[in-house]
């Protein structure tokens, strides 16, 4: 029997509790709801890191960031001696392709290993950019009889929190204050918030990763922890904070809409037959729940509890799994579905076994880029 095709979609920066598939009061993700009705929803899924390079590393290798490389943000990258899912599945006869939205999921960070086709966008891009490339590749494969593994990535919920057309004020309904709109639209201004207070003079610091990518330094947050007495402070009102959240929710809805369009195209072209679809996020976004807007300053549930829904052969429609699962389980499941032996040193469990009530675990571990660990 031919092994299933595998589609892994990462909706970057989507926290579970802002998805209507996970009980959010706004219907932000009707596509994920439909996917959950057709597949298995993992209610307590956690990323293994609070930053894209760390968490995607676990998704692709079944190993924690600190198992792969020295977990120092300035130098972190997946080493060549690590085995990615793409490399293992290639050895088992799969055609493999990755379409990343850039950012920290690029060749600079070691994610280009083992793919038949590897494409990354130049910046923090949208599913609008990556999904059509994936579709084109699937329609023009060199060996139509071979099973395939495709990874598709988007930053549609990532800051800045502005999106095209109706999604920009889908929930806010009207334009907010100048402060709220500028904070939502700026790639950096939201990183200058500590509590509901903007520190416009404490501009973020940057460094160049060893691979060349410019990265916002965590020193930026250290400055906000102890701001100088005489620095300018601009308070955000409750309405301003809510407006930022409204924008974030609009981004989640935009990601969900684009995912729906992509899956519909795949169905129409008969590309979802004998295919397992895994939709996950790599981390959440704090949205001032614990003092900061971003995801990199903490390992709270807001930053690590993510949607994880799997549909296809072996996954029961409408099933809800309560057991704790994490990103490493995604890698372990992809290997198991392909009939591949997991590489030495990898962890994680087959999500089908977890859904069947086997292999439960008492804890999940996550690592943060500021020297944090959570259990």
N, C-alpha and C positions, 0 to 999 in steps of 0.2 A: 504494500500500500504506500502510495506517495505521501511523504511527510507534508504537513500543512505549510502553506505560505505564512509568513509572520510580518505583521505591520505593527511597529512601535511608534506611537505618537506622544511627544512630550510637549505639554502645554505649560511652558515655563511660567513660574511665579503665580500659579493658581492655588490658593489655599482652599482646603476642602470645605470649610464652613461658610464660604461665600458662593458655593455651588448649590443650586436647587436640587441636584441629585443627592446631596448630603443634608438636605433639610433647610437650606437658607430660605428666608422669608420672601426674597425676590426670585422670580423665575429666570435666573441668569443663564441656566444651562439645560434647556429642553432637549438638546441633542444628547448630552450625557445621560439625561433621564431615560431617553429612549434606548440608548446603548445599554444602560443598566437593566432595563426591562428585557432586553434581548440577550444579556450576558450576566456575568457575576460581578457584584459590587463588593469591594473590600472596604468595610466601614472604618477600619482603624489602620490605615496605611500611612507610613512615615518615610520621609526621605532620610538618607544617611548623611546629609550635609545641608548647610543653609546657603550654599552658593553653587552655581551651575556646574563648575568644573568638578567639585567634590562629589556632588550628588549624581551627576551623569556618569562619573567614573564608577560608582557602585552599580548603577543600572547596567553598565556594559561589561563589568568584570566580576560582579558578585563579591567585591572586596571593598573594605573601607578605604577612605582616602589615605589614611596613615599606613595602611598595608601596601599601598601602591608606591608612595613616594613620601619624602619628608613633607609633612603638612605645613609648609611655610608658604604663605599666599604669594609672595614675590616670585617664587620659583616653581610652584606646584604644576606638574604635568604628568600624565600617564606615561610611564617609561616604555620603551620598545620591548622589554622582556615580559611585560604584562600581556595576557591573552584576552583580547576583546571578543565579545559575542560574534562580531563580524568575521574575525580571523578563524574562530572555531567552526562557524557554519560554512565558511568557504571550503574548509577541509572536508565537510560532509556533503558537498555538492550543491550548496545554495549559491545563487547569484545574490549579491548583497549591494545595497546602495544607501547612502546617508545624504539627507538634505537638511543641513543645519541652518539655523537663522543667525549664525555668526556668534558675536559676543565671546563667551568663554567655552564654547563647544566647537572648537576649530582645531586645525593642525597644530597651532601653537601650543595647545594643551594636550596633544597626543591622541586626539580622537579620529585621526585619519587612517588608522591602521587596519588593514585587512579588507577594505571595501573594494568591490568591483568598480564602484563609482562613488566618489566622495565630493560633495559640493557644499560650500558654506558661503553664506551671504557676507557682505562687507561690514555690516553693522548689526544692531539688535533688530532683526527683521521679523516679518509677519508670516503667518501661514499662507497669506496671499502670495508671497514670493516663493515659498518652499514647496507647497502642495502641487502646483502645476508642473514643477520640474520632476517631482516624484511620479506624477501621473504620466508624463511624457516618457520617462524612463521605463515604466512598467509596460507601456504600449509598444516599446521598441527594443525589448530585451533580445540579446544575442541568442539565447537558448530558451524559447518559450516553454519547453517541457521541463526545465529545471525548476525546483522550488525556489522561492525568493524570500529575502528578508530585507525590509525597507524601514528606515528610521526617518521620521519627519518631525521637525522641531519648529516652535514658534515662540516669539516674545510678546504676544498680543496682550497679555495681562501685566507685563513688565512696565516699570516707569520709563519715560514720562507717560502720564495717564491721560493721553489724548488720543482719540481714534477717529476714523473718517465718519463723516455724515451723521446719521442719527445715533450712532453708538456713543458719540462724545457726550451728549446730554440725555442719554436714554433714561436715566434715573433722576438726574438733577432737574430735568424739565425746563430749567431756565439757566442763563448764565449766572455764575456766582460772582462774588466780589473779585476785584482785581487781584487781590492777594491770593485767593483760592485758585483762580484761573492760571495765574503765572506759576504758582507752585505746582499745579497739575501738569502744565505744559513744559516746564523746564526739566532737562535731564539731570540737573544738579540741585536745584533749589529745595526739593523735598529731602535731600540728604543733609540739609542745613537746619532741619527741624529737630528740636529736642523737647518732648512734650508738645503742647500746643503753642510753641514759641519758635519763631524764625530768627536766626542769627545771621543777618545778611553779610556781616563783615568776616565771618568765620568760613571763608571759602574752602572747598574741599582740596585736599592734597592729592596728587597723582604720582604714579610711578610707571615705569615700563616693565612689564613682565619679561622674563628671560627669553620668551618667544617673540617679543616685540609688541605685544598688545598693550595699549595704555589702560591702566586700571586705577580706579578711585581707591585711595589708600584708606585703610582702617584708622589711621591717625586722625582722619577727619572727625571720627566719632569721639576719639579721646579728647579733642579740643572742645567738643560740645558737652562733655561730662563736667568740665570745669571751666566755663567761659569766663573771660575777664570781666570784672565788675563794670568797667566803662564801655563794654562793647554794646552795640545797638541791639535792642530786642524788640521784635514786633509780634505781639500776641495774635494767634488765630482764634476766632470765635468758634463756638460749637458748630455754627452753621458752616464755617469755613472747613472744619475738619470733616463734617458730614459730606461736604461737596467733594473733597478729595476721595472719600470712600465711594461716593456716587460715580466718580470718574473711573476708579479702579473696577467697580462692578461692571461698568460699561465695557471695559477692556476684556473682562471675563466673558461677557455676552458676545463680544465680537469674535473672540477665539472660538467659542462654541458654534457660532454661526458658520464660520469658515470651515470648521471641522465637519459640520453637517453637509456643506456643499461638496467637500472633498470625498466624504464617504458615499454621497449620492452618485457622484461621478464614477467611483469605483464599482458601485453596484450596477449602474447602467452598462458598464463595459465588462460586466461579469468577472471582475477582478477580486471580488470578495468570496468567491466560491472556494471551499477548502482553505479558508484563511482565518487565522487567529488575530484579532485586533486587540492590542493593549494600549489603553489611553491612561496616561499618568502625568503628574507634575513633578518637577524636581525640587520644589520648595514652595513656601507660601510668601506672605508679605505681612508685616506686623501692623501697619496702618495705625500707629500710635497706641496700640493695645498695651505696649510695654515701653513707651517712651520714644520710640523711633518709628519712622514710616517704613524703612527698608527691612529686608530679610536677613541681613548679614550680621546684625548686632545681637542676635539671640537665637536660642534653640527651643523657644516656646512652641506650643502646638500651632500658633498662628504662622510660624515660620517653617514648620516641618511636617505638619499633618496635611496630607495631600489626597486628591482623588486618585483612585486606581480602579479601573473597570476593564474587564476582559471578556470579549465576546468571540465565540467560534467553537469549533469542535473540542469537546472536553469540558466546556464551561456551561453550567446549567442556567438557562434563561430565568431571570428574576431572582436568582439566589443572592442572599446577603450574608457575607462572612464577617463575624465579629472578631475573630482572632487577630492579633497583632501581626502585621506584615511590614516589610520594608523594601527599599530599592534593590537590595541584593537578591531578593526573591524573584524579581523580574528577570534578571540574568539567568538564574537557575531554571526558571520556567521555560525560557526560550531554548536553552540547551536541551531540556527534557523533551519539549515538543518536537525538536528536530531529531531526537534520538542520538544526540551527541553526548559524549562523556564530558562532565564539567572539568575545567582545567584544575590542576593541582593548586591548592591554596584558596580556591574560591569557596564562598559560603552561600547561604540562601537556600530556599526550599521551593519545590514545585508547587505553585499556587493551586493546582488541582488537588494535590494531597492536603493542603491546608483547608481547602473548601470542603473536603470529605471528612474533616474532623481529625485528621492525622497531623503529626508534626507541629503541634502548637508550641508557641514559645512565650516566655514570661516577660520578656523585655525586648525593646529595640534600642539601638544605640545610634546617636547622630554626633557628628563632629562639626564644629564651627571654625570659621577662618580666623577667629580671634582667640584661639587657644581654649575653646570650650568643648565640653563633652556633655551630652544629655543621655539619660536613661529613662 
